[in-house]
């Protein structure tokens, strides 16, 4: 085979890899085909032109493929494909100075098995220990987690 055929195989392999990363992500025929074409170009270079040309082709492939992908995603077209938004939300944490294990409160809504409760004047997310708790039922705090409390019905 000629040098032109090897260069053509490398270019086609790189294009298929680019399609794999940019258009149809995941392990698809384009990615597998790209790797096979790049491997075939290195193999043909070893067989037809010897070890020197084979290692040179391998070096070109190992440098060109990552550089092409890197520069594609740094380009304007590549940046349009990347998600750049940041999540600015936060989790409400339980104020452990106000709510303590053993405190008694009331279910604001039905806990099936989670919902809102009012304990020590604070409205917080709660989860029952297993059973459903109806609205306006008195509850007792049995455990405090970072963002919710575990409650059970309070039996006087």
C-alpha positions in Angstrom: 0.0 0.0 0.0 1.1 3.6 -0.5 1.7 6.3 2.0 -1.5 8.0 0.7 -3.6 5.0 1.7 -2.1 5.1 5.2 -2.7 8.8 5.6 -6.2 8.3 4.3 -6.9 5.6 6.9 -5.5 7.8 9.6 -7.8 10.7 8.6 -10.9 8.6 8.2 -10.1 7.0 11.6 -9.8 10.4 13.2 -13.0 11.6 11.6 -14.9 8.6 12.9 -13.5 9.2 16.4 -14.5 12.8 16.2 -18.1 11.7 15.2 -18.0 9.2 18.1 -17.1 11.9 20.7 -19.1 14.8 19.3 -22.2 13.4 17.6 -23.1 9.9 18.9 -21.4 9.5 22.3 -21.1 6.0 23.8 -19.5 2.9 22.3 -20.9 2.8 18.8 -19.8 1.6 15.4 -18.2 5.0 14.6 -15.8 4.7 17.6 -15.0 1.1 16.9 -14.5 1.8 13.2 -12.2 4.7 14.1 -10.0 2.6 16.3 -9.9 -0.2 13.7 -8.9 2.2 10.9 -6.2 3.8 13.1 -4.9 0.3 14.0 -5.0 -0.8 10.4 -3.0 2.2 9.3 -0.3 1.4 11.9 -0.3 -2.3 11.0 0.0 -1.5 7.3 2.9 0.9 8.0 4.7 -1.8 10.0 4.2 -4.5 7.3 4.9 -2.4 4.2 7.5 0.1 5.3 9.2 -1.5 8.3 9.5 -0.8 12.0 10.8 2.8 11.6 7.8 3.9 9.6 5.5 1.8 11.8 6.6 3.5 15.0 6.4 6.9 13.3 2.8 6.2 12.2 2.0 4.9 15.7 3.5 8.1 17.2 1.5 10.3 14.8 -1.7 8.4 15.7 -1.1 8.6 19.4 -0.5 12.3 19.3 -3.0 13.3 16.6 -6.1 11.6 18.1 -6.0 13.3 21.5 -4.9 16.6 20.1 -7.7 16.6 17.6 -10.3 15.8 20.3 -8.8 18.4 22.7 -8.8 21.2 20.1 -12.3 20.3 18.8 -13.8 20.8 22.2 -11.9 24.0 22.7 -13.2 25.4 19.4 -16.4 27.4 19.2 -18.3 24.5 17.7 -17.1 22.2 20.5 -17.9 24.7 23.3 -21.6 24.7 22.1 -21.8 21.0 22.8 -20.5 21.3 26.4 -22.9 21.9 29.3 -21.5 24.9 31.2 -24.3 25.6 33.7 -23.6 25.4 37.4 -26.1 24.2 40.0 -26.4 26.9 42.6 -29.0 25.2 44.8 -28.4 24.1 48.4 -29.9 21.7 50.9 -31.8 23.1 53.9 -30.0 21.7 57.0 -31.7 21.0 60.3 -30.9 23.5 63.1 -29.9 21.1 65.8 -30.0 23.9 68.4 -33.7 24.2 68.0 -34.7 20.6 67.2 -33.5 17.8 69.4 -34.3 14.0 69.6 -37.4 13.6 71.8 -39.0 16.9 70.7 -42.7 16.7 70.0 -44.3 18.3 67.0 -47.2 18.0 64.6 -47.4 16.6 61.0 -48.4 19.4 58.6 -49.3 17.1 55.8 -49.6 13.3 55.6 -46.2 11.5 55.9 -46.3 8.8 53.4 -43.6 8.0 54.5 -42.1 11.5 54.2 -43.5 15.0 54.3 -43.4 18.2 56.3 -43.7 18.5 60.1 -43.6 21.4 62.5 -41.3 20.9 65.5 -40.2 23.7 67.9 -41.6 26.3 65.6 -39.6 25.1 62.6 -41.1 23.5 59.5 -38.8 20.7 58.3 -38.7 17.7 56.0 -39.4 14.5 58.0 -39.6 10.8 57.3 -41.6 8.3 59.3 -40.1 5.2 60.7 -42.2 3.1 58.4 -45.9 3.7 58.9 -47.9 6.4 57.3 -48.7 9.4 59.6 -51.9 11.4 59.0 -52.1 15.2 59.0 -52.3 16.9 62.4 -51.0 13.8 64.2 -48.5 14.5 67.0 -45.1 13.1 66.3 -41.9 12.6 68.2 -38.4 13.1 66.8 -36.4 9.9 67.0 -33.4 10.7 64.8 -31.8 13.8 63.2 -30.1 13.7 59.9 -28.4 16.5 58.1 -31.4 17.5 55.9 -34.4 15.7 57.5 -35.6 14.2 60.7 -36.9 10.7 61.4 -40.2 10.8 63.3 -42.7 8.4 64.7 -46.3 8.9 66.0 -46.4 10.1 69.5 -48.5 8.0 71.8 -49.3 9.8 75.1 
